[in-house]
Amino acid sequence: MKRRWIVLLILSLLLLAACGGEETPEAAPTAVAVGETTVAPTDVPVVEEPTAVPPTETALPTETAVPSTPTPFPTATVEPTATATLVPTPANLLAAEDFTDHINPFTGEYLEDNTNLQRRPIAVKISNSPPEWVRPQSGIGQADLVFEHVTEGPITRFTALFYSQTPEKIGPIRSARLIDVELPAMYDAALAFSGASIGVVSRLGGSDFRSRLLRSDEPGYYRTGEDKPWEHTLYADPNGFWQALTDKEENHAPELRNFMTFTSEPPPADEPASKIEVRYLNFTTVDWEYNAENGRYYRWVDGEPFIDANTGEQISARNVVAVFAIHQENRSICEYQVEDHCNAFSIEIQIWESAPVIVFRDGQRYNGTWKREKRNDMLTFYDNEGNVIPLQIGNTWFQVIPWHYRDPIDSFP
């Protein structure tokens, strides 16, 4: 009996040793990636919606490292070769119901293959100075709409809206200005730009399209490696932009609040205008010459043809619209600072409410007023009797001109 108790005692001790004598520890928490920082689950920051104007927004980097060569992007969801076909004449696009899902709302053009009209428009900031480093620009000839405006200096810069066509290359891409807080809202567009001053970044970060900002580290951007100042070497394959918007779940057809109007036949005009001259003080002079054979205005800058580097062709437009607007310094936003002194403040271009306009189409001039009553409205045009001034079907260039300029524009028969 004694031997049996000894055996039982030994077996009990062996069983306790096998179980270990300690509680099994809980699994360690798995780290969660947040942005570029790895933190434990209890440390994941709560991201709040930015206020209308984030007071602590920092400047977007203008020196972000990007690939030196373009990376091809899939084009399965985008048809880059879709071509615009003019609506058979006579055509009148005067009300929202006239715009079917095959008609480009920004040009009035009919697209048999409307694949491209199902994607998000993209406003791209394109440089225009200094000419020896940035001209000829790439891709701007395929934009549906282009706004040329003054910055500080007063050099000019472009915001080009790409929608129905897909250039192989766009650039050089530069920094945004205050006018770019307005333009994407008008067309329900994304914005591609190289960076911005702290004050402009704050406005963009608080805008209603902040989820559609395409910063210079997004897919699509690349550096050309050309032998010129680095800031003039940023270009893009726009397929990358649309892919980035797809990844953000933002790549869909724009939801527009209003429409511009188009007619293939010109209304009665104020006077003939086959040549237009626009003077941006002592920086640049823009000339447009009308070709009656194809109904297009061809652009010249400082006496030289204005060329698209992608095609080697001279830039042309069906409509040239001179938009006069109040330009006012915003002394809370510095665009160029040396030590503790601001050498150039940001210019606020007030493209809201209404102001004078001159519409050129079909070799004719129409004087009137542009209007924009709501933030998400496009510009619309009216003659001095209150009648709508329709655009010709096709692309449009907007020459945004400071209202205080004295006699900045002339036209000739």
Contacts in CASP RR format, 6 or more apart in sequence:
PFRMAT RR
TARGET T0000
AUTHOR 0000-0000-0000
METHOD contacts of the structure
MODEL  1
MKRRWIVLLILSLLLLAACGGEETPEAAPTAVAVGETTVAPTDVPVVEEP
TAVPPTETALPTETAVPSTPTPFPTATVEPTATATLVPTPANLLAAEDFT
DHINPFTGEYLEDNTNLQRRPIAVKISNSPPEWVRPQSGIGQADLVFEHV
TEGPITRFTALFYSQTPEKIGPIRSARLIDVELPAMYDAALAFSGASIGV
VSRLGGSDFRSRLLRSDEPGYYRTGEDKPWEHTLYADPNGFWQALTDKEE
NHAPELRNFMTFTSEPPPADEPASKIEVRYLNFTTVDWEYNAENGRYYRW
VDGEPFIDANTGEQISARNVVAVFAIHQENRSICEYQVEDHCNAFSIEIQ
IWESAPVIVFRDGQRYNGTWKREKRNDMLTFYDNEGNVIPLQIGNTWFQV
IPWHYRDPIDSFP
29 40 0 8 1.000
29 41 0 8 1.000
29 42 0 8 1.000
30 41 0 8 1.000
31 38 0 8 1.000
31 39 0 8 1.000
31 40 0 8 1.000
31 41 0 8 1.000
32 38 0 8 1.000
32 39 0 8 1.000
32 40 0 8 1.000
32 41 0 8 1.000
32 44 0 8 1.000
34 44 0 8 1.000
34 45 0 8 1.000
39 45 0 8 1.000
50 57 0 8 1.000
50 205 0 8 1.000
50 206 0 8 1.000
50 210 0 8 1.000
51 206 0 8 1.000
52 206 0 8 1.000
53 202 0 8 1.000
53 203 0 8 1.000
53 206 0 8 1.000
54 202 0 8 1.000
54 205 0 8 1.000
54 206 0 8 1.000
55 202 0 8 1.000
57 198 0 8 1.000
57 199 0 8 1.000
57 201 0 8 1.000
57 202 0 8 1.000
57 205 0 8 1.000
57 206 0 8 1.000
58 198 0 8 1.000
58 201 0 8 1.000
59 195 0 8 1.000
59 196 0 8 1.000
59 197 0 8 1.000
59 198 0 8 1.000
59 199 0 8 1.000
59 201 0 8 1.000
60 193 0 8 1.000
60 195 0 8 1.000
60 196 0 8 1.000
60 201 0 8 1.000
60 215 0 8 1.000
60 216 0 8 1.000
61 195 0 8 1.000
61 215 0 8 1.000
61 216 0 8 1.000
61 217 0 8 1.000
62 175 0 8 1.000
62 194 0 8 1.000
62 195 0 8 1.000
62 216 0 8 1.000
62 231 0 8 1.000
64 215 0 8 1.000
64 216 0 8 1.000
64 217 0 8 1.000
65 217 0 8 1.000
66 216 0 8 1.000
66 217 0 8 1.000
66 221 0 8 1.000
66 222 0 8 1.000
66 223 0 8 1.000
66 234 0 8 1.000
67 221 0 8 1.000
67 222 0 8 1.000
67 223 0 8 1.000
68 222 0 8 1.000
68 223 0 8 1.000
68 224 0 8 1.000
68 225 0 8 1.000
69 222 0 8 1.000
70 169 0 8 1.000
70 220 0 8 1.000
70 222 0 8 1.000
70 235 0 8 1.000
70 236 0 8 1.000
70 237 0 8 1.000
71 219 0 8 1.000
71 220 0 8 1.000
71 222 0 8 1.000
71 237 0 8 1.000
72 237 0 8 1.000
72 239 0 8 1.000
73 219 0 8 1.000
73 220 0 8 1.000
73 237 0 8 1.000
73 239 0 8 1.000
73 240 0 8 1.000
73 242 0 8 1.000
73 243 0 8 1.000
74 239 0 8 1.000
74 243 0 8 1.000
75 166 0 8 1.000
75 239 0 8 1.000
77 115 0 8 1.000
77 119 0 8 1.000
77 242 0 8 1.000
77 246 0 8 1.000
77 251 0 8 1.000
78 115 0 8 1.000
78 116 0 8 1.000
78 119 0 8 1.000
78 166 0 8 1.000
78 239 0 8 1.000
78 242 0 8 1.000
79 113 0 8 1.000
79 115 0 8 1.000
79 116 0 8 1.000
80 116 0 8 1.000
80 165 0 8 1.000
80 166 0 8 1.000
80 239 0 8 1.000
82 111 0 8 1.000
82 113 0 8 1.000
82 114 0 8 1.000
82 115 0 8 1.000
82 116 0 8 1.000
82 164 0 8 1.000
82 165 0 8 1.000
83 111 0 8 1.000
84 104 0 8 1.000
84 107 0 8 1.000
84 109 0 8 1.000
84 110 0 8 1.000
84 111 0 8 1.000
84 164 0 8 1.000
84 165 0 8 1.000
84 394 0 8 1.000
85 109 0 8 1.000
85 110 0 8 1.000
85 111 0 8 1.000
85 112 0 8 1.000
86 109 0 8 1.000
86 110 0 8 1.000
86 264 0 8 1.000
86 393 0 8 1.000
86 394 0 8 1.000
87 93 0 8 1.000
87 103 0 8 1.000
87 108 0 8 1.000
87 109 0 8 1.000
87 110 0 8 1.000
87 264 0 8 1.000
87 393 0 8 1.000
89 264 0 8 1.000
89 265 0 8 1.000
90 263 0 8 1.000
90 264 0 8 1.000
90 265 0 8 1.000
91 262 0 8 1.000
91 263 0 8 1.000
91 264 0 8 1.000
91 393 0 8 1.000
92 98 0 8 1.000
92 262 0 8 1.000
92 263 0 8 1.000
92 264 0 8 1.000
92 390 0 8 1.000
93 99 0 8 1.000
93 103 0 8 1.000
93 108 0 8 1.000
93 259 0 8 1.000
93 261 0 8 1.000
93 262 0 8 1.000
93 263 0 8 1.000
93 390 0 8 1.000
93 393 0 8 1.000
94 261 0 8 1.000
94 263 0 8 1.000
94 388 0 8 1.000
94 390 0 8 1.000
95 259 0 8 1.000
96 258 0 8 1.000
96 259 0 8 1.000
99 105 0 8 1.000
99 108 0 8 1.000
99 259 0 8 1.000
101 114 0 8 1.000
101 117 0 8 1.000
101 253 0 8 1.000
102 110 0 8 1.000
102 111 0 8 1.000
102 112 0 8 1.000
102 114 0 8 1.000
102 117 0 8 1.000
103 109 0 8 1.000
103 110 0 8 1.000
103 111 0 8 1.000
104 110 0 8 1.000
104 111 0 8 1.000
104 117 0 8 1.000
104 144 0 8 1.000
104 163 0 8 1.000
104 164 0 8 1.000
105 254 0 8 1.000
105 256 0 8 1.000
105 259 0 8 1.000
105 260 0 8 1.000
106 121 0 8 1.000
106 144 0 8 1.000
106 145 0 8 1.000
106 161 0 8 1.000
106 163 0 8 1.000
106 164 0 8 1.000
106 187 0 8 1.000
106 260 0 8 1.000
106 396 0 8 1.000
107 144 0 8 1.000
107 145 0 8 1.000
107 164 0 8 1.000
107 262 0 8 1.000
107 318 0 8 1.000
107 393 0 8 1.000
107 394 0 8 1.000
107 395 0 8 1.000
107 396 0 8 1.000
108 262 0 8 1.000
108 393 0 8 1.000
108 394 0 8 1.000
109 164 0 8 1.000
109 393 0 8 1.000
109 394 0 8 1.000
111 117 0 8 1.000
111 164 0 8 1.000
116 163 0 8 1.000
116 164 0 8 1.000
116 165 0 8 1.000
116 166 0 8 1.000
117 163 0 8 1.000
117 164 0 8 1.000
117 253 0 8 1.000
118 252 0 8 1.000
118 253 0 8 1.000
119 163 0 8 1.000
119 242 0 8 1.000
119 245 0 8 1.000
119 251 0 8 1.000
119 252 0 8 1.000
119 253 0 8 1.000
120 188 0 8 1.000
120 189 0 8 1.000
120 190 0 8 1.000
120 212 0 8 1.000
120 242 0 8 1.000
120 245 0 8 1.000
120 250 0 8 1.000
120 251 0 8 1.000
120 252 0 8 1.000
120 253 0 8 1.000
120 254 0 8 1.000
121 144 0 8 1.000
121 161 0 8 1.000
121 162 0 8 1.000
121 163 0 8 1.000
121 187 0 8 1.000
121 188 0 8 1.000
121 189 0 8 1.000
121 190 0 8 1.000
121 254 0 8 1.000
122 161 0 8 1.000
122 162 0 8 1.000
122 163 0 8 1.000
122 189 0 8 1.000
122 190 0 8 1.000
122 191 0 8 1.000
122 192 0 8 1.000
122 214 0 8 1.000
122 238 0 8 1.000
122 241 0 8 1.000
122 242 0 8 1.000
122 245 0 8 1.000
123 159 0 8 1.000
123 160 0 8 1.000
123 161 0 8 1.000
123 162 0 8 1.000
123 180 0 8 1.000
123 183 0 8 1.000
123 184 0 8 1.000
123 187 0 8 1.000
123 189 0 8 1.000
123 190 0 8 1.000
123 191 0 8 1.000
123 192 0 8 1.000
124 143 0 8 1.000
124 159 0 8 1.000
124 160 0 8 1.000
124 161 0 8 1.000
124 162 0 8 1.000
124 170 0 8 1.000
124 171 0 8 1.000
124 173 0 8 1.000
124 191 0 8 1.000
124 192 0 8 1.000
124 193 0 8 1.000
124 236 0 8 1.000
124 238 0 8 1.000
125 157 0 8 1.000
125 158 0 8 1.000
125 159 0 8 1.000
125 173 0 8 1.000
125 174 0 8 1.000
125 175 0 8 1.000
125 176 0 8 1.000
125 180 0 8 1.000
125 191 0 8 1.000
125 192 0 8 1.000
125 193 0 8 1.000
125 194 0 8 1.000
126 137 0 8 1.000
126 140 0 8 1.000
126 157 0 8 1.000
126 158 0 8 1.000
126 159 0 8 1.000
126 160 0 8 1.000
126 170 0 8 1.000
126 171 0 8 1.000
126 172 0 8 1.000
126 173 0 8 1.000
126 174 0 8 1.000
127 134 0 8 1.000
127 137 0 8 1.000
127 157 0 8 1.000
127 158 0 8 1.000
127 171 0 8 1.000
127 172 0 8 1.000
127 173 0 8 1.000
127 174 0 8 1.000
127 232 0 8 1.000
128 134 0 8 1.000
128 135 0 8 1.000
128 137 0 8 1.000
128 148 0 8 1.000
128 155 0 8 1.000
128 156 0 8 1.000
128 157 0 8 1.000
128 158 0 8 1.000
128 284 0 8 1.000
129 155 0 8 1.000
129 156 0 8 1.000
129 157 0 8 1.000
129 283 0 8 1.000
131 301 0 8 1.000
131 302 0 8 1.000
133 172 0 8 1.000
133 228 0 8 1.000
133 229 0 8 1.000
133 232 0 8 1.000
134 172 0 8 1.000
134 232 0 8 1.000
135 301 0 8 1.000
135 306 0 8 1.000
135 307 0 8 1.000
136 306 0 8 1.000
136 307 0 8 1.000
136 308 0 8 1.000
136 309 0 8 1.000
136 312 0 8 1.000
137 158 0 8 1.000
137 171 0 8 1.000
137 172 0 8 1.000
137 308 0 8 1.000
137 309 0 8 1.000
138 167 0 8 1.000
138 169 0 8 1.000
138 170 0 8 1.000
138 171 0 8 1.000
138 172 0 8 1.000
138 235 0 8 1.000
138 308 0 8 1.000
138 309 0 8 1.000
138 310 0 8 1.000
139 160 0 8 1.000
139 167 0 8 1.000
139 168 0 8 1.000
139 169 0 8 1.000
139 170 0 8 1.000
139 171 0 8 1.000
139 308 0 8 1.000
139 309 0 8 1.000
139 310 0 8 1.000
139 311 0 8 1.000
140 146 0 8 1.000
140 158 0 8 1.000
140 160 0 8 1.000
140 170 0 8 1.000
140 171 0 8 1.000
140 308 0 8 1.000
140 315 0 8 1.000
141 167 0 8 1.000
141 308 0 8 1.000
141 310 0 8 1.000
141 311 0 8 1.000
141 313 0 8 1.000
141 315 0 8 1.000
141 395 0 8 1.000
142 162 0 8 1.000
142 165 0 8 1.000
142 166 0 8 1.000
142 167 0 8 1.000
142 308 0 8 1.000
142 310 0 8 1.000
143 160 0 8 1.000
143 161 0 8 1.000
143 162 0 8 1.000
143 165 0 8 1.000
143 395 0 8 1.000
144 161 0 8 1.000
144 162 0 8 1.000
144 163 0 8 1.000
144 164 0 8 1.000
144 165 0 8 1.000
144 395 0 8 1.000
144 396 0 8 1.000
145 160 0 8 1.000
145 161 0 8 1.000
145 187 0 8 1.000
145 395 0 8 1.000
145 396 0 8 1.000
145 397 0 8 1.000
145 398 0 8 1.000
146 158 0 8 1.000
146 159 0 8 1.000
146 160 0 8 1.000
146 161 0 8 1.000
146 317 0 8 1.000
146 395 0 8 1.000
146 396 0 8 1.000
146 397 0 8 1.000
146 398 0 8 1.000
147 158 0 8 1.000
147 159 0 8 1.000
147 160 0 8 1.000
147 179 0 8 1.000
147 183 0 8 1.000
147 398 0 8 1.000
147 400 0 8 1.000
148 156 0 8 1.000
148 157 0 8 1.000
148 158 0 8 1.000
148 286 0 8 1.000
148 397 0 8 1.000
148 398 0 8 1.000
148 399 0 8 1.000
148 400 0 8 1.000
149 156 0 8 1.000
149 157 0 8 1.000
149 158 0 8 1.000
149 159 0 8 1.000
149 177 0 8 1.000
149 179 0 8 1.000
149 349 0 8 1.000
149 400 0 8 1.000
150 156 0 8 1.000
150 280 0 8 1.000
150 283 0 8 1.000
150 327 0 8 1.000
150 347 0 8 1.000
150 349 0 8 1.000
150 400 0 8 1.000
150 402 0 8 1.000
151 157 0 8 1.000
151 177 0 8 1.000
151 335 0 8 1.000
151 347 0 8 1.000
152 335 0 8 1.000
152 336 0 8 1.000
152 344 0 8 1.000
152 345 0 8 1.000
152 346 0 8 1.000
152 347 0 8 1.000
153 283 0 8 1.000
153 344 0 8 1.000
154 280 0 8 1.000
154 281 0 8 1.000
154 283 0 8 1.000
154 347 0 8 1.000
154 402 0 8 1.000
155 283 0 8 1.000
155 284 0 8 1.000
156 280 0 8 1.000
156 283 0 8 1.000
156 284 0 8 1.000
157 174 0 8 1.000
157 177 0 8 1.000
159 179 0 8 1.000
159 180 0 8 1.000
159 183 0 8 1.000
160 170 0 8 1.000
161 183 0 8 1.000
161 187 0 8 1.000
161 189 0 8 1.000
162 170 0 8 1.000
162 238 0 8 1.000
163 189 0 8 1.000
166 238 0 8 1.000
166 239 0 8 1.000
167 238 0 8 1.000
167 310 0 8 1.000
168 237 0 8 1.000
168 310 0 8 1.000
169 235 0 8 1.000
169 236 0 8 1.000
169 237 0 8 1.000
169 309 0 8 1.000
169 310 0 8 1.000
170 192 0 8 1.000
170 235 0 8 1.000
170 236 0 8 1.000
170 237 0 8 1.000
170 238 0 8 1.000
171 234 0 8 1.000
171 235 0 8 1.000
171 236 0 8 1.000
172 232 0 8 1.000
172 233 0 8 1.000
172 234 0 8 1.000
172 235 0 8 1.000
173 192 0 8 1.000
173 193 0 8 1.000
173 194 0 8 1.000
173 216 0 8 1.000
173 221 0 8 1.000
173 234 0 8 1.000
173 235 0 8 1.000
173 236 0 8 1.000
174 193 0 8 1.000
174 194 0 8 1.000
174 231 0 8 1.000
174 232 0 8 1.000
174 234 0 8 1.000
175 193 0 8 1.000
175 194 0 8 1.000
175 195 0 8 1.000
175 196 0 8 1.000
175 197 0 8 1.000
175 200 0 8 1.000
176 191 0 8 1.000
176 193 0 8 1.000
176 195 0 8 1.000
176 196 0 8 1.000
176 200 0 8 1.000
176 204 0 8 1.000
177 196 0 8 1.000
177 200 0 8 1.000
177 335 0 8 1.000
177 346 0 8 1.000
177 347 0 8 1.000
177 349 0 8 1.000
178 200 0 8 1.000
178 203 0 8 1.000
178 330 0 8 1.000
178 333 0 8 1.000
178 346 0 8 1.000
178 347 0 8 1.000
178 348 0 8 1.000
178 349 0 8 1.000
179 349 0 8 1.000
179 351 0 8 1.000
179 400 0 8 1.000
180 191 0 8 1.000
180 193 0 8 1.000
180 200 0 8 1.000
180 204 0 8 1.000
181 200 0 8 1.000
181 203 0 8 1.000
181 204 0 8 1.000
181 207 0 8 1.000
182 349 0 8 1.000
182 351 0 8 1.000
182 352 0 8 1.000
182 375 0 8 1.000
183 189 0 8 1.000
183 191 0 8 1.000
184 190 0 8 1.000
184 191 0 8 1.000
184 207 0 8 1.000
184 209 0 8 1.000
184 212 0 8 1.000
185 207 0 8 1.000
185 208 0 8 1.000
185 209 0 8 1.000
185 375 0 8 1.000
185 376 0 8 1.000
186 372 0 8 1.000
186 376 0 8 1.000
186 377 0 8 1.000
186 378 0 8 1.000
186 379 0 8 1.000
187 254 0 8 1.000
187 256 0 8 1.000
187 378 0 8 1.000
188 209 0 8 1.000
188 254 0 8 1.000
188 255 0 8 1.000
188 256 0 8 1.000
188 376 0 8 1.000
189 209 0 8 1.000
189 212 0 8 1.000
189 254 0 8 1.000
190 209 0 8 1.000
190 212 0 8 1.000
190 213 0 8 1.000
190 214 0 8 1.000
190 241 0 8 1.000
190 245 0 8 1.000
190 250 0 8 1.000
191 204 0 8 1.000
191 209 0 8 1.000
191 212 0 8 1.000
191 213 0 8 1.000
191 214 0 8 1.000
192 214 0 8 1.000
192 218 0 8 1.000
192 236 0 8 1.000
192 241 0 8 1.000
193 213 0 8 1.000
193 214 0 8 1.000
193 215 0 8 1.000
193 216 0 8 1.000
194 216 0 8 1.000
194 231 0 8 1.000
194 234 0 8 1.000
195 201 0 8 1.000
195 215 0 8 1.000
195 216 0 8 1.000
196 204 0 8 1.000
197 333 0 8 1.000
197 334 0 8 1.000
197 335 0 8 1.000
197 346 0 8 1.000
198 333 0 8 1.000
199 332 0 8 1.000
199 333 0 8 1.000
199 346 0 8 1.000
200 333 0 8 1.000
200 346 0 8 1.000
204 210 0 8 1.000
204 213 0 8 1.000
205 213 0 8 1.000
208 375 0 8 1.000
211 248 0 8 1.000
211 250 0 8 1.000
212 245 0 8 1.000
212 248 0 8 1.000
212 250 0 8 1.000
214 241 0 8 1.000
214 244 0 8 1.000
214 245 0 8 1.000
216 234 0 8 1.000
218 240 0 8 1.000
218 241 0 8 1.000
218 244 0 8 1.000
219 240 0 8 1.000
219 241 0 8 1.000
219 243 0 8 1.000
219 244 0 8 1.000
219 247 0 8 1.000
220 236 0 8 1.000
220 237 0 8 1.000
220 238 0 8 1.000
220 239 0 8 1.000
220 240 0 8 1.000
220 241 0 8 1.000
220 243 0 8 1.000
220 244 0 8 1.000
221 234 0 8 1.000
221 235 0 8 1.000
221 236 0 8 1.000
222 234 0 8 1.000
222 235 0 8 1.000
222 236 0 8 1.000
222 237 0 8 1.000
223 230 0 8 1.000
223 233 0 8 1.000
223 234 0 8 1.000
223 235 0 8 1.000
224 233 0 8 1.000
224 235 0 8 1.000
225 233 0 8 1.000
226 232 0 8 1.000
226 233 0 8 1.000
242 251 0 8 1.000
245 251 0 8 1.000
256 376 0 8 1.000
256 378 0 8 1.000
257 374 0 8 1.000
257 376 0 8 1.000
257 377 0 8 1.000
257 378 0 8 1.000
258 374 0 8 1.000
258 377 0 8 1.000
258 378 0 8 1.000
258 380 0 8 1.000
259 378 0 8 1.000
260 378 0 8 1.000
260 379 0 8 1.000
260 380 0 8 1.000
260 381 0 8 1.000
260 391 0 8 1.000
261 380 0 8 1.000
261 388 0 8 1.000
261 390 0 8 1.000
261 391 0 8 1.000
262 390 0 8 1.000
262 391 0 8 1.000
262 392 0 8 1.000
262 393 0 8 1.000
262 394 0 8 1.000
263 390 0 8 1.000
263 391 0 8 1.000
263 392 0 8 1.000
263 393 0 8 1.000
264 392 0 8 1.000
264 393 0 8 1.000
266 361 0 8 1.000
266 362 0 8 1.000
266 364 0 8 1.000
266 392 0 8 1.000
267 366 0 8 1.000
267 387 0 8 1.000
267 389 0 8 1.000
267 390 0 8 1.000
269 362 0 8 1.000
269 364 0 8 1.000
269 365 0 8 1.000
269 366 0 8 1.000
270 364 0 8 1.000
270 365 0 8 1.000
270 366 0 8 1.000
270 367 0 8 1.000
271 364 0 8 1.000
271 365 0 8 1.000
271 411 0 8 1.000
271 413 0 8 1.000
272 363 0 8 1.000
272 364 0 8 1.000
272 365 0 8 1.000
272 413 0 8 1.000
273 290 0 8 1.000
273 360 0 8 1.000
273 363 0 8 1.000
273 364 0 8 1.000
273 365 0 8 1.000
273 411 0 8 1.000
273 412 0 8 1.000
273 413 0 8 1.000
274 289 0 8 1.000
274 290 0 8 1.000
274 292 0 8 1.000
274 363 0 8 1.000
274 412 0 8 1.000
274 413 0 8 1.000
275 287 0 8 1.000
275 288 0 8 1.000
275 289 0 8 1.000
275 290 0 8 1.000
275 411 0 8 1.000
275 412 0 8 1.000
275 413 0 8 1.000
276 287 0 8 1.000
276 288 0 8 1.000
276 289 0 8 1.000
276 297 0 8 1.000
276 320 0 8 1.000
276 322 0 8 1.000
276 360 0 8 1.000
276 409 0 8 1.000
276 410 0 8 1.000
276 411 0 8 1.000
276 412 0 8 1.000
277 285 0 8 1.000
277 286 0 8 1.000
277 287 0 8 1.000
277 409 0 8 1.000
277 410 0 8 1.000
277 411 0 8 1.000
277 412 0 8 1.000
278 285 0 8 1.000
278 286 0 8 1.000
278 287 0 8 1.000
278 288 0 8 1.000
278 322 0 8 1.000
278 399 0 8 1.000
278 401 0 8 1.000
278 408 0 8 1.000
278 409 0 8 1.000
279 285 0 8 1.000
279 286 0 8 1.000
279 405 0 8 1.000
279 408 0 8 1.000
279 409 0 8 1.000
280 286 0 8 1.000
280 401 0 8 1.000
280 408 0 8 1.000
281 405 0 8 1.000
284 301 0 8 1.000
284 302 0 8 1.000
285 301 0 8 1.000
285 302 0 8 1.000
285 303 0 8 1.000
286 299 0 8 1.000
286 300 0 8 1.000
286 301 0 8 1.000
286 399 0 8 1.000
287 299 0 8 1.000
287 300 0 8 1.000
287 301 0 8 1.000
287 303 0 8 1.000
288 297 0 8 1.000
288 298 0 8 1.000
288 299 0 8 1.000
288 300 0 8 1.000
288 317 0 8 1.000
288 320 0 8 1.000
288 360 0 8 1.000
288 397 0 8 1.000
289 297 0 8 1.000
289 298 0 8 1.000
289 300 0 8 1.000
290 296 0 8 1.000
290 297 0 8 1.000
290 298 0 8 1.000
290 360 0 8 1.000
290 363 0 8 1.000
291 297 0 8 1.000
291 298 0 8 1.000
291 316 0 8 1.000
292 363 0 8 1.000
295 318 0 8 1.000
295 362 0 8 1.000
295 363 0 8 1.000
295 392 0 8 1.000
296 316 0 8 1.000
296 317 0 8 1.000
296 318 0 8 1.000
297 316 0 8 1.000
297 317 0 8 1.000
297 318 0 8 1.000
297 319 0 8 1.000
297 320 0 8 1.000
297 360 0 8 1.000
297 363 0 8 1.000
297 397 0 8 1.000
298 305 0 8 1.000
298 314 0 8 1.000
298 315 0 8 1.000
298 316 0 8 1.000
299 305 0 8 1.000
299 306 0 8 1.000
299 314 0 8 1.000
299 315 0 8 1.000
299 316 0 8 1.000
299 317 0 8 1.000
299 397 0 8 1.000
300 306 0 8 1.000
305 314 0 8 1.000
306 314 0 8 1.000
306 315 0 8 1.000
307 313 0 8 1.000
307 314 0 8 1.000
307 315 0 8 1.000
308 314 0 8 1.000
308 315 0 8 1.000
317 394 0 8 1.000
317 395 0 8 1.000
317 396 0 8 1.000
317 397 0 8 1.000
318 361 0 8 1.000
318 391 0 8 1.000
318 392 0 8 1.000
318 393 0 8 1.000
318 394 0 8 1.000
318 395 0 8 1.000
318 396 0 8 1.000
319 359 0 8 1.000
319 360 0 8 1.000
319 361 0 8 1.000
319 391 0 8 1.000
319 392 0 8 1.000
319 394 0 8 1.000
319 395 0 8 1.000
319 396 0 8 1.000
319 397 0 8 1.000
320 360 0 8 1.000
320 361 0 8 1.000
320 396 0 8 1.000
320 397 0 8 1.000
320 399 0 8 1.000
321 357 0 8 1.000
321 358 0 8 1.000
321 359 0 8 1.000
321 360 0 8 1.000
321 370 0 8 1.000
321 379 0 8 1.000
321 381 0 8 1.000
321 391 0 8 1.000
321 396 0 8 1.000
321 397 0 8 1.000
321 398 0 8 1.000
321 399 0 8 1.000
322 357 0 8 1.000
322 358 0 8 1.000
322 359 0 8 1.000
322 360 0 8 1.000
322 399 0 8 1.000
322 401 0 8 1.000
322 409 0 8 1.000
323 351 0 8 1.000
323 355 0 8 1.000
323 357 0 8 1.000
323 370 0 8 1.000
323 379 0 8 1.000
323 398 0 8 1.000
323 399 0 8 1.000
323 400 0 8 1.000
323 401 0 8 1.000
324 355 0 8 1.000
324 356 0 8 1.000
324 357 0 8 1.000
324 401 0 8 1.000
324 402 0 8 1.000
324 403 0 8 1.000
325 349 0 8 1.000
325 350 0 8 1.000
325 351 0 8 1.000
325 355 0 8 1.000
325 400 0 8 1.000
325 401 0 8 1.000
325 402 0 8 1.000
325 403 0 8 1.000
326 349 0 8 1.000
326 350 0 8 1.000
326 355 0 8 1.000
326 402 0 8 1.000
326 403 0 8 1.000
327 347 0 8 1.000
327 348 0 8 1.000
327 349 0 8 1.000
327 350 0 8 1.000
327 402 0 8 1.000
327 403 0 8 1.000
327 404 0 8 1.000
328 347 0 8 1.000
328 348 0 8 1.000
328 350 0 8 1.000
329 345 0 8 1.000
329 346 0 8 1.000
329 347 0 8 1.000
329 348 0 8 1.000
330 345 0 8 1.000
330 346 0 8 1.000
330 347 0 8 1.000
330 348 0 8 1.000
331 345 0 8 1.000
333 345 0 8 1.000
333 346 0 8 1.000
334 342 0 8 1.000
334 344 0 8 1.000
334 345 0 8 1.000
334 346 0 8 1.000
335 344 0 8 1.000
335 345 0 8 1.000
335 346 0 8 1.000
336 342 0 8 1.000
336 343 0 8 1.000
336 344 0 8 1.000
337 343 0 8 1.000
349 400 0 8 1.000
351 372 0 8 1.000
351 379 0 8 1.000
351 400 0 8 1.000
352 372 0 8 1.000
352 375 0 8 1.000
353 371 0 8 1.000
353 372 0 8 1.000
353 373 0 8 1.000
354 369 0 8 1.000
354 370 0 8 1.000
354 371 0 8 1.000
354 372 0 8 1.000
355 369 0 8 1.000
355 370 0 8 1.000
355 403 0 8 1.000
356 367 0 8 1.000
356 368 0 8 1.000
356 369 0 8 1.000
356 370 0 8 1.000
356 403 0 8 1.000
357 367 0 8 1.000
357 368 0 8 1.000
357 369 0 8 1.000
357 370 0 8 1.000
357 379 0 8 1.000
357 381 0 8 1.000
357 389 0 8 1.000
358 365 0 8 1.000
358 366 0 8 1.000
358 367 0 8 1.000
358 368 0 8 1.000
358 409 0 8 1.000
358 411 0 8 1.000
359 365 0 8 1.000
359 366 0 8 1.000
359 368 0 8 1.000
359 381 0 8 1.000
359 389 0 8 1.000
359 391 0 8 1.000
360 366 0 8 1.000
360 411 0 8 1.000
361 391 0 8 1.000
361 392 0 8 1.000
362 392 0 8 1.000
365 411 0 8 1.000
366 381 0 8 1.000
366 383 0 8 1.000
366 389 0 8 1.000
367 383 0 8 1.000
367 384 0 8 1.000
368 381 0 8 1.000
368 382 0 8 1.000
368 383 0 8 1.000
368 384 0 8 1.000
368 389 0 8 1.000
369 381 0 8 1.000
369 382 0 8 1.000
369 384 0 8 1.000
369 386 0 8 1.000
370 379 0 8 1.000
370 380 0 8 1.000
370 381 0 8 1.000
370 382 0 8 1.000
371 377 0 8 1.000
371 379 0 8 1.000
371 380 0 8 1.000
371 381 0 8 1.000
371 382 0 8 1.000
372 378 0 8 1.000
372 379 0 8 1.000
372 380 0 8 1.000
379 398 0 8 1.000
380 388 0 8 1.000
381 388 0 8 1.000
381 389 0 8 1.000
381 391 0 8 1.000
382 388 0 8 1.000
382 389 0 8 1.000
383 389 0 8 1.000
399 409 0 8 1.000
401 408 0 8 1.000
401 409 0 8 1.000
402 408 0 8 1.000
END
